[in-house]
Amino acid sequence: MTPIDNTALEYHRKCADLCLTNSARSIERCYELLGSMENLMRLTLVNQMIAQTDRVIQMLVALSFDPNDFESCRRAAELGNIEAMIEVGAMYFHGNGVDENKVEAFKWFDKAHAENGNDPFNDRLAYYLALCYRHGAGTDMNLRKATELFELVAERGTEYKYHAKLKLARIYLNGENGDENKYKAFKLFKEVAEKGETDLKPEAQNMVGRCFKNSWGVVENKWEAAQWYRKAANGNYPPAMYNLAKMLENGDGIVKNEREAFHWYRAAAELGHVKSMSSLAFMYRWGGGTDQNYYEAFRWYERAAELNDADAMYWVADMYYDGAGVKQSETLAFEWFKRSAEHGNTSSMFRLGCMYREGDGTVYSPYEAFKWFEKAAELGDVLSMEEVGDCYRDGRGVNENLIEAIEWYERAAGSGSFNWSAMKKLAWIYHDESAVRNLHESFRWFKKAANDGDADAMYWVARRYYEGDGVGKDYYEARRWFESSAEAGDTAAMNWLAQMCLDGEGGYDYSKAFKWFMRLSDEDDAAAMNMVGRCYYEGWGVYVNYHESTRWFRRAAEAGNIAAMYNLGYNYLYGKGIAEDNDWAVYWLRKAAELDSKDAMKLLADCYDNGWGVTRDHGVANWWRNKAN
């Protein structure tokens, strides 16, 4: 070997050694050494050596990158290393060592794919490309391509095989690629739950539980669902803890156990699961599974609210409004309702509207109230739809407009949420407002609310049938609807029904009349107590019993019923069910007469004429008789 060759080899090695530590410095040092060469031939040979050394340097840089160093990976990627390209893409995708940039991530994944193709198959690259196509990350969303790539990884991959199966299962479950197949989704979830990597199993187990609970691709089995939730919960997977807690709290398919539900809510909440924080707060607020503790309830609602949970913000506001677990403050309640509303919570929009309407915690502003009611109504909040209707009907915060009011009431009434209030408001508008008066429409809306179960609407349907108002007069139908309303607890309907049965309107039924008068008397209805006394006195639906009649007359009289005062005085006067006592007779007759009972005045006049319980005095008798006439 010539001296020149020895020199070239020496410098070649020096450059190679230097490039392992600092490639830039090695090139610089190489040129310094070359500058000291004298012979042109040597220079030519060494120049050839330098070119060869540059290729060595590039090869070394391309092959020996540090996967934890972004610049090292990028240099290797730019020199054509496919693994480095994938690593750079992953770093951009997750924001590791560089700012997250999905566009750059997809660019490097796509470049690696273009140079590598599928030979050899790289499941990591295919998996990341599938993620980009599924979520539209750095490229247009393409669920067909995403599905194809996930399927390739699931079939041919090793490292990302079960990751891909889990993603595929979700795609098939939701039909994201236009091919909903819940059975296939269930099978994939179950495979990952049983065979997948440890870090994937809890998520898959939770999804198997959801499939069993919701009959997604498998027969519904809530007990089985709870077992899968429990497996995932034991793997510290917060969504499964939440799902298991919800089933335990409600006794949904398993034995109800609020204490265990509380345990799982708390475990998930402490791991940062926002829904669990709110559920835990709810249990503290109402004492479910633990002692009632408003302070803890507020604390957990506030934690969830600070994580931008709009529902939790609503409850923070509600607790400030009520002063539950925190010092009462309508101002802070207003601020939290506003934050929640601005995050899209329609219940908060409604409450915000109510606060502006009343001037609670903020300035009174019917215009702002209308704005928030309308916003919530447009988003489907039924209570707000009704409030918008009220605003248009009454001209609050907006010009009065009955047609708009009717439109909003109809939207609220047709919401499917049994909004009886809106239905009845429609009925009264059509009944009372001359501009839109339509008794048939009024009756139709009362009937709709009645059919949906509203006792007050049933009462008004009965009244309409009784009076022939918007519908043909029909005592039998009136009786039927009064009875439905009465059974639902409406006391006015009980009274009408009892009186109709007594008067034979729609057919006599003294027993039913007695039954409903008794029901009303249980509600401390003095008029009904008097009628129970009448039933016992006359034998209407019950055997004649003067003693019982007197007892009921006394209860009603002492409760202030004028007719009962007269009836009790009459029984005392004639000894009906009680020892004859003219003094007590006069006492009760005088009370009734002074309250304008004509019958009591006439009987009191008889007492003065005959000296029953009073000194005989025809003048006073005539005075009472004339007053009665």
Beta strands, then each sheet from edge to edge (+ up, - down):
end
